[in-house]
Amino acid sequence: MEKNKKEEIKKQVISLIQELEQEIAELNENDQTVAPDNAIGRLSRMEAMQAQNINNATLNNKRKRLIRLKDTLGKIDSLHFGECKACGEEIEINRLRASPEANVCSECIRQNQKK
């Protein structure tokens, strides 16, 4: 992969990491246990618990992506960054722009989906 494309992706990864860290901090602040003795009514309590479950799932997904992006940042300067793990060809730059942590090209994904 060309150096200028790597630098573009590197800047994007750093920016995404910063955004995710901020979003995770905000979600952590909203992660409050819904007490059973809370006098908000049964339906409202159920809604609050559902909202909490959605918040927790979102938080877990963001944490996982943060880990993948930090891993990508550590590998971005390597010789093989941007190569498909399945076929060895270069991953399309638009795919890396959309998902910098991608390690498989679009063609290999399509072939795998046909199976």
Summary of the structure (lengths in Angstrom):
residues: 115
radius of gyration: 19.5
end to end distance: 29.2
largest distance: 60.3
contacts: 273
relative contact order: 0.15
helix: 67%
strand: 2%
